[in-house]
Amino acid sequence: MSLLLYGMIGPGETIEVPEKGLIFIPGGGVVALATQSDHTEQDVESALAFGAVVECIHRQTTIIPIRFGTLLPDRATVSNYLSAMAGHYQSRLAALAGCEEMGVRLPMETNFADSATSAPFSSGRDYLLSLKCKYSASERAERQVEALNDSLSGLYRDQRGEAGWFNNKPMYLVSYLVPRTALAAFRETLEELVRTGACPGIISGPWPPYNFA
């Protein structure tokens, strides 16, 4: 039976989690949290249960969350892995300490989705125009992110962004690592930007800092 990893926390932390059989595995100055599992199906119910455990840990201490479905064969392998990645995980714990993740989904106005699925293209020119449409949409989203960053300056510790899909629509996801002490001010500022139309995005969070792990 393998070990399903939830994430890493600092040594000496005391937490209470409703998950039965939670295993604490030290190594490299951090502690991995895991449960025994032979479950390989990544279904919605299992993913939600996994997320609930990570959220419970996150409410009590700083956690470097691991994506759902990460399995290692035994305790020794986990411990050796932690020792090999000691410097990385110790620095990530320090960077994530006392923070929440907030997200903004910015719509990417483009017909690239339609053109990308219509194959074959009638000409090379049509293909190049579809790429131009895609990248110009990303560039517009990146300019929106720059303006958003300026408006939220001083209220977040780190920021990351990437183009993707949500509900079958092209979106640009912006993630912010926000200190809990600044969370209320961050949300108030962001909600005002959305209300006034300065930010055309959809707000999500707070979450455990998956995109900064």
N, C-alpha and C positions, 0 to 999 in steps of 0.2 A: 504494500500500500504506500502511495506517495504522500508527500506533504504539500498542501495547498497554502501558499504564502499570501498573507494579507498586507504585510509591510514591515517596516523597521521603526523602532523607537529607541530612545536613549536608555542606558543601563540604569538600574535601580528604580525604574518607574513602577508605580503600583496602579493598576487599572482593574476595573470590573467590567466584564463583557458577558452578555447572556449566552454566548456561544459555548457549548459544552466541549470540553477537550481541547481548549486553546493551549498551544505549546509555546513556551518561551525558549528561544535558542540563541545563546550569546555567541558573539564572534566579532573581532575587529572593533571593539569598543561600542558596538550597537547590539540590539536584540531583535531578532526576527520573530514575528508572530505567525503561527501556522496551525493548521489542523490536519489530522490524517484524512486522506481522501483518495478514493479510487474513481472519483466521478470525472469523466472526461467530456461529458456533454455540456456545452456552454449555453444552456437554455435561459430564458428570461427569469424564471423563478429563482434559479440558483444565483444568477447575477445580482438580482435584487437583494437576496439574503446576504451575499458577500458584501455588497455595498453598505448594507445596514450595519454590519460588524465594523467595517472601516470607519463609518461615520461615528459609531459609538466610541471607538478608540480615539478618533480625532477630537471629540468633545472633551476628552480627559487629558490628552497630552499631544505633543507634536509627533506626527507619524509621517513617514515616507511611504505613501500608499503604493501598492503594487497592482498592476492591471489584473483583472479577473482571469483566472485560468493558468496562473504560473505555478507549475508543479516541479518539485525536486524530489529525488528518490529517498533521501534519508537525512537525519540530523547532521551527520558528519559532512555531507555535501553542502548543506546549508551553512554550517559553521565555517567550512573552508572558503565558501564563496564570500561570506561576510568579511573574513580576514583578508582575502585578496582585494576586496573593494573598500577596505576600511577608510582610507582617506576620503574617498568620494562620498560615502554615506555619512560620515561625521560632518563634512562640510555642508551636505544637504540638510541635515538636521538643524544645523545652526542657521542656515538661510531660511528655512521654513518655520522656525520657532515663532509661535504666537500668531500665525497667519491663517487667513482663509483665502479660498479662491473664488473670485467673481468673474462671470463671463458676460460678454456682449456678442450677440449674433447680428452681424450687419448684412442685409440683403445685397447680393451682387446683381445689379441690373444688367442682364446679358441674355441673349438668345443662343449662347454657346451650347446650352444643354440640348436644345432642339437640333442644332446643326451637327453636334457631336454624335448624335445617335442616328442620323440619316446617312447611311453608307450605301454605295460609295459616293464621294463628292463628285459633282458634275465636272469639276476642273480643279487644277492645282490652285488657281486663283481663289476659288471658293474655300478651299481648305485653309489657305493663308489668311483669308478674311475671318474665318472662324477662330483661328488662333489669335488674331489681332483683337477680336471682340473679347475673347477670354482674358487676355492679359491686360487690356485696357480696363476691364471691370475690376481686376485685382488691383491695378494701380489706383483706381478711384477709391477702392476700399482702404488701401494703405494710406491715402491722403486723409480719409476720414479718421483713421486710427491716430494719425499724427495730431490732428486737431483734438481728438478725444484725450490723448495723452497730455496735451497741454492743459486742457480744462481740469484734468484730474491730478495734475502735478503735485507732488508732496503727499499724496494720499495712498500711494501704493509702493511696494518694494521692488517689484519686477513685473514685466509684461511680455507676453508672447502672442503671436497671431499666425493663423494659417487659413488658407482657403479650403473649403470642404462642402459637405452637403447636409441639409437638415430638412426632413419631410420632403425629400426629393427636390429640394430647391437649393441652388448654389448660394452659399453663405460664406462670410469671412468671420471666423471665430476669433475673438480677442479675449485672452485670459489675463486677469490681473491677480497678483499676489498681494493681498491687503492685510496689514497688521490689524488685529482685532481692535486695537485702540483707535484706529482710524476708520473702522468699518461703517459706523453710522454716518460719518461725514462723507465717505466715499459713496454710499448708497444714495444719500440725499442729493449730492451733486449730480450723480449719474441719472437719477430719476427726473431731476429738473431738466437735464439736457434732453432726455427723451420726451418729456412733456412739452417742451418748447419747440421740438422738431430739430434741435441742433444735432441730435444723435438719432438716426432712424432705426436704431437697433432694438433687439429684444434682450432684456436683462435676465440672467440666471445666477443662482448661487444664494448664499455661500455654500461652498463645497470643500471637502478635503482637497489638498493641492495636487491633484493628479497630474496636471499639465506642467508642474514644476518639479516633479519627483525625478 
